[in-house]
């Protein structure tokens, strides 16, 4: 079976009984006694990718690490959805060594940027690909800026990973951060076998 894609179709509704998410897929049953995994977060001392599929170097976390930790904690694969960001982040004051990857920085992003704004600012920066992490990044040498984001290829790799590991599906955050025509979301849908824009 194909992995599902789930997105909240409205904000949680508050009630006396608490809040509850409504989604486009049936609610998953509770995990039970299994505790969520605790992964040690690496120090924020170097420019990083927000969601590498595999750890690009020792000390880095990855989507694979998170999935494996949940599986080791007893969570069935069918209850897991692999998350994929539809935003980018910019680190500044990053030296040019390694095209800015895993380097010290002066300023770190507090939150992600939507893709149209990111590409308007850094669309002409050199694009690189990490063969292990399976993710792209951009480096603007003039502004000493390391720019992390997803692209169609990295999203296809993540969908393939979800299938290979029989995960329950994939999810994205957030729909409003993709560009006009939703090219990233379209890449996800096409990888799942459901073209969004034909």
N, C-alpha and C positions, 0 to 999 in steps of 0.2 A: 504494500500500500504506500501511496505517496504521503510524505509528511504534510501535515496541515499547516496553514499559516494563520496565526491568531493575532488580532488587534482588538483593543477595547473599543466597543462601538458607542460607549458613553462613559462619563465619569462615574465613579462609585457613588451610589445613592446612600446617604446616611439614614439610619433608622435607629430605633431603640435597641435593636438586636445587633447593631454595628454596620459596617460598610461591606459592600459586596461588589465585585467586578462582574460586569456582564460582557460577554465576548461573543464573537461570531462562531465559536465552536462550543460544544457541550462542556460543562464544567467538569474538571478533572476531580476524581475523588481525592480525599486527603491522603497524604503520604503515610500517616500513621506515626509510629514511634521513631522513625528515622529522623535524626537531627540533620539540619543543613550543614554542609561542610564548612570548615573554617580554613580559608587559605590565607597564608601570611602575605600581606601586601608588600611589594617591593618598595624601597625608599624612593621618594619622588625627587631623585637627584639627577635624572637624565630624561631626555625626550623619549617618549614611549608611544606605542600604538594603543588605541583604546580597546581593540578586540582582535589581537592576533589569533589565528586559528591554532597555531602551535607556537610554543615559546621560542623566540628568536635567539635567545642566549640564556645561560644559567641566571637564575634570579628573576626572570621575567615570568609573569603569569600568562595564561592563554585560555581560550575557550575550551580547548581539549582538556586542560588541567581541571577546569570547573566541572565539566561533564564527568570526567573520571572520578572526581571526588564525590559527586552525588551518587554515581553508580556504586562506588565502594561503600558509601553510607547506607546502601540498601534501597535507594530510590529506583524504581523500574525505569528503564530507558523510555518506555512509552509515555511516561509522565513528564518528560523533559522537553522543553522547547529551547532551541539554540537562538540566543539573542544576537541581533545584528544592528549596529548603529547606522542611521542614515544621516549622520552629521559629521563634522570634522572638528579638529582642534588644532590650535596654533601655539607652538612654543617659540619664544623670541630670545634673542641673545644666545643663539646656538651656534657653536663653531662649525666650520665646514668639514672637519674630519668625518669620514664615513658618511658623507652627504647629509650630516646632521643627525643620523640615527644613533640613539643611545649615547647622547652627548650631554654635558651639563648645560643648563640654561639660566637666563636671567629672570624670565617671567613665564609662568605656567598658566594654561587656561583654567579658569574656574568652571567653565561649562562649554559645551560644543556650539559650533556655529552652523546655521543652516547652509546647505550646499550652494545655493545661488550666491549668498554673500561670500562664502569661502572662495568660490571660483572667480568671483568678480575681483577679489583682492589678490588671489594667488594662482589663478588659472594659467599664468604663463611660467610659473616656476617649474623647474626640472622634475619630472616624474620618475620614481624609482620603484622597484619591486623586490620584496624580500622573499626568496625562494623557500625558506623554512616556515616563516610566519604566514605566508600566503596572503600578504596584504601590500598595498601600495603606500607610498608617501611622496610628498613633494618637499623640495628644499630650495629656498630662495636665498642664494648666497649674498646678494646685495643687501637684503634686510636681515640676514642671519636668522631666517625663520624655518622651522621644521613644521610641516603641515601633515597631519594624519587624517585619513579618511578611508572610506570603502570605495570600491568601484565595482563594475559589473563582474569582473573576473574573481575578485575576492568573495563576493556574495555567492557566485556559483560554487566556489570551493566549499563554502559553509553549508549550502544546501546539500551538496554531495556528501559532506561529512554527516549531516543529520540522517540522510538515507543509509549510509554505510553502517552507522551505529544504531539504526532502528529507533531513532528518537521520535517522540510524539509529534514534532513539528519544528517550525521556526517562527520567530517573532521579530518585529522591527521596532525601533524607537528612533524617531517618531515620524508619522506620515507627513506632517507639515514641514519637516526639515528637508525633504527631497526637493529637487528642482522642478521647473516647469515640465509638464509631461511625465513627471515621476519616473525618470530613467532608472534609478536604483531599484525602486519598487518593481518596475517592469522587468528588470533583470532577475529579481527574486521569483516573480510569477512565472517567467519563462523557464527558469531552472526547475520550478515545480511542475511545469507542463501546462500552465494556464496563462497564455499570453494576455497581458493587460491592454496593450496598445497594438492592434494588428494592422 
